[in-house]
Amino acid sequence: MRGAMKIRPICFALIAVLAACLCACSSRGTDVLKNEAAAKAVGRVALLPVENPTGDARVSKILRHKLSEELRFKGYPQVDIELIDSRLASLANANGTGKTEISPGVVREMLGADAAMYCSLVESKMSKKLFYTPVTVSVRCELLSTSTGEILWNAQGKATGRSFDLRSKTLDLKALGDLEAVMEEVVGKVMESLPYGPKLSG
């Protein structure tokens, strides 16, 4: 009987430690919902290229695809990504700057969108250890009205995954797979507070 009573505090302690670890591995920043009614009334969204200081085009492409899928799931009609990129490329060439930064007002003029979504990859890293590789991704997004420039919504999220293997090459492959899984997780967290769009909010 005494043995069982001793085991209980140990079990509770283990559960508490496990819960703390899980919380540390996944988090979401404070969401800001400036105007929920305006966000719900958005007709079409232009999802602009992901700002990525790492310069990894593969990561940017995967992340943008997952953001687009989540916007569709939330009921937001979108401007075709290929059309956005071609218009941005034309604008950059015309300016002779090579940059693709674009204001909400220009998004409205060029693409006819009611809102522009700007997302940035705040953090993306793989820290390879002896037998495991932590993968961390942090993303921030803002939805701006193209008519007023007002921030309708923004949020930031962070997630971490860990791959384990005794073989280095296998560990590298697992880490790459985990990167995509972690990006999917963090996109879900970031977009969770975005109000449902016109296709679902009616």
C-alpha positions in Angstrom: 0.0 0.0 0.0 2.8 2.4 0.9 4.6 1.5 -2.3 1.5 2.5 -4.3 1.3 5.8 -2.4 5.0 6.5 -3.2 4.5 5.8 -6.9 1.6 8.3 -7.3 3.7 11.5 -6.7 6.3 10.2 -9.1 3.6 9.6 -11.8 2.2 13.1 -11.2 5.7 14.6 -11.5 6.4 12.8 -14.7 3.1 14.0 -16.2 3.9 17.6 -15.2 7.3 17.4 -16.8 5.9 15.9 -20.0 3.2 18.6 -20.2 5.9 21.3 -19.7 8.0 19.8 -22.5 5.0 19.7 -24.9 4.2 23.4 -24.1 7.8 24.3 -24.8 7.8 22.6 -28.2 4.8 24.4 -29.6 3.5 27.9 -29.0 1.5 30.7 -30.6 2.0 34.4 -30.1 -0.7 36.8 -29.2 -3.2 37.2 -31.9 -4.5 40.6 -32.9 -8.0 40.8 -34.5 -8.5 44.5 -35.3 -11.8 44.2 -37.2 -13.5 40.9 -37.3 -16.5 42.1 -39.3 -14.2 43.6 -41.9 -12.1 40.4 -42.1 -15.3 38.4 -42.6 -16.4 40.7 -45.4 -13.1 40.3 -47.4 -14.0 39.1 -50.9 -10.6 38.0 -52.3 -7.2 37.7 -50.7 -3.8 38.1 -52.4 -1.3 35.9 -50.6 2.0 37.6 -51.3 5.4 35.8 -51.4 6.7 34.8 -48.0 9.4 37.0 -46.7 12.3 34.6 -46.0 15.6 36.0 -44.7 17.2 32.5 -45.1 16.8 32.7 -48.9 15.7 29.0 -49.0 13.2 29.1 -52.0 12.0 25.5 -51.2 10.9 26.5 -47.7 9.2 29.6 -48.9 7.3 27.7 -51.6 6.1 24.9 -49.2 5.1 27.5 -46.6 3.2 29.6 -49.1 1.4 26.5 -50.4 0.3 25.5 -46.9 -0.9 29.1 -46.1 -2.9 29.1 -49.4 -4.5 25.7 -48.5 -5.4 27.0 -45.0 -7.0 30.2 -46.5 -9.1 28.0 -48.8 -10.1 25.9 -45.8 -11.1 29.1 -44.0 -13.4 30.1 -46.9 -11.4 32.9 -48.5 -11.3 33.2 -52.3 -7.8 33.9 -53.5 -6.0 35.6 -56.4 -4.1 33.0 -58.3 -0.5 32.8 -57.0 1.0 32.5 -60.5 -0.8 35.7 -61.5 0.5 37.5 -58.3 4.0 36.5 -59.0 4.0 37.4 -62.7 2.5 40.9 -61.8 5.1 41.4 -59.1 7.9 40.3 -61.4 6.7 42.8 -64.1 6.6 45.6 -61.4 10.0 44.8 -60.2 11.5 44.8 -63.7 9.7 48.1 -64.5 11.2 49.7 -61.4 14.6 48.3 -62.1 15.0 47.3 -58.4 14.4 43.6 -58.5 12.4 43.9 -55.3 8.9 42.5 -54.9 7.7 44.6 -51.9 4.2 46.0 -52.6 1.8 48.2 -50.7 -1.9 47.2 -50.0 -3.1 49.9 -52.4 -1.0 48.7 -55.2 -2.2 45.1 -54.6 -5.8 46.4 -55.0 -4.9 48.2 -58.3 -2.9 45.4 -59.8 -4.8 42.4 -58.6 -8.3 43.6 -57.6 -8.0 42.0 -54.2 -9.9 43.2 -51.1 -7.1 42.2 -48.7 -3.4 41.4 -48.9 -1.8 38.7 -46.7 1.9 39.4 -45.8 3.7 36.5 -44.1 7.3 36.2 -42.9 9.4 33.3 -41.8 10.7 34.6 -38.5 12.8 31.5 -37.7 13.7 28.3 -39.5 16.5 26.2 -38.2 17.8 22.7 -37.9 20.3 22.1 -35.0 21.9 18.8 -35.8 23.1 16.9 -32.7 24.7 13.5 -32.3 21.6 11.3 -32.6 18.8 13.9 -33.0 17.9 17.0 -34.9 15.5 19.7 -33.5 13.6 21.5 -36.2 12.1 24.9 -35.3 9.9 27.1 -37.4 8.3 30.5 -36.5 5.9 32.3 -38.8 4.1 35.7 -38.6 1.2 36.8 -40.8 -0.8 40.0 -41.3 -4.0 40.5 -43.2 -4.3 44.1 -44.5 -7.2 45.9 -46.2 -6.2 47.0 -49.6 -8.6 50.0 -49.5 -7.5 51.5 -46.2 -4.2 49.7 -45.3 -5.8 48.8 -42.0 -4.5 45.7 -40.2 -7.5 43.4 -40.0 -5.8 40.5 -38.3 -2.3 39.3 -37.4 -0.8 36.4 -35.5 2.5 34.6 -34.9 3.2 30.9 -34.2 6.1 28.7 -33.4 6.6 24.9 -33.5 9.4 22.5 -33.0 9.9 18.8 -34.0 12.7 16.4 -33.2 14.0 13.6 -35.3 16.0 10.7 -33.7 18.2 8.1 -35.5 21.6 6.5 -35.0 22.6 6.9 -38.6 23.5 10.3 -39.8 22.1 10.1 -43.4 18.8 8.7 -42.2 18.6 11.4 -39.6 19.1 14.1 -42.3 16.2 12.6 -44.3 14.0 12.5 -41.3 14.8 16.1 -40.4 13.8 17.3 -43.9 10.5 15.4 -43.5 10.0 16.9 -40.1 10.6 20.4 -41.5 7.5 20.1 -43.7 5.4 18.6 -40.8 6.5 21.4 -38.5 5.6 24.1 -41.1 2.1 22.5 -41.5 1.7 22.6 -37.7 2.8 26.2 -37.3 0.6 27.4 -40.2 -2.4 25.7 -38.5 -1.6 27.6 -35.3 -1.1 30.9 -36.9 -4.3 30.7 -39.0 -6.4 29.3 -36.2 -7.6 32.7 -35.0 -8.4 34.1 -38.5 -12.2 34.5 -38.8 -14.0 32.3 -41.4 -14.2 34.0 -44.8 -17.2 34.8 -47.0 -17.7 31.3 -48.2 -18.2 29.9 -44.7 -19.3 32.8 -42.6 -22.7 33.4 -44.3 
